[in-house]
Amino acid sequence: MQQDLAEKMDIRSSSMTELLGKLEQAGSIMRKKDDKDQRIMRVFITEKGKQIVEQAKDTASDITTSLFDCLSEVVGFLLTGKK
């Protein structure tokens, strides 16, 4: 639910509404009122949103790998004095 997301991210409900509106306009999510309680807004990720998440994961993984590769070189140098 939209309110749960705001609480978990520790942001105001109005800020979450604005953020979700932008994500919805971009096609990354869709919002739908709950069938049983019209006050509740459900949030669903779209296929486009899933693709963006996967790209972000890949990018984060590449950055992490690069960082640890560099750290390995630094640690190796500190331990042996050689590159």
N, C-alpha and C positions, 0 to 999 in steps of 0.2 A: 504494500500500500504506500501511497505517496507520503503520508504522515510518518510512517515507519522509516522510510528512507531519510527524511529530514532529521529525525531523531538520531539515527545511526551515524549520519554524517555531521551531526552537531551544527546544523544550520537552521535558520528560520524557515518556517513553512512557506512563507511568501517567496523566499529565495529559491526553495526547491521547486515551487510552482513555475517560476520563471525559467529555471534551468531545464526542467522537463519540457516546458513549452518549446524551448530552442532545440532540444534533442528530438522532439516530435516533428518540428518543422524540417529538421535535417533528415528525417526518415529513420532515425536510429532506434526510436521507441514508439509505442502507441499506448495511449491511455484509454481506459474503458471504465465506465461506471459499473459498480458491482450490481449484479442482477437482483440480489436480495436487499441491499442497502444502498440507495442512490447517493448517499453522502460519501460513500467510500469510492475512491478512484484507484483502480488497479493499473499497474504499469507492466508492460510487456516489451521485451526486446525484440526487434525485428531481425530479419536475416541480414540486412545491411548493418545493423548494430552489432550482430554477432561477428560479422567480418571485421568490423573496426576493432572489436575486442581482441580478436585473434591477431590482427596486425600489431596492436599495442603489446600483446604478450610476446610476439616475436621480436619486436624492437627492444623491449625490456630485457629479454633473454640475450640478445646480441650485445647490449650495453653491459650487462652483468658479465658475460664471457670476456669481453674486451677488458673490463676493469680487472677481473681476476687474472687474466693473462699478463697484464701490466704488473700487477702486484707480485705474481710469481717471478717475473724477471727481476723486480726490485729485491724481493726476499732472497732469490738466488745470488744476486750481486752482493747483498749484505753478508750472506753466509760464506761465500767463496771468494768474493772480490773479483769475480769474472762475470762477463756478460753471458 
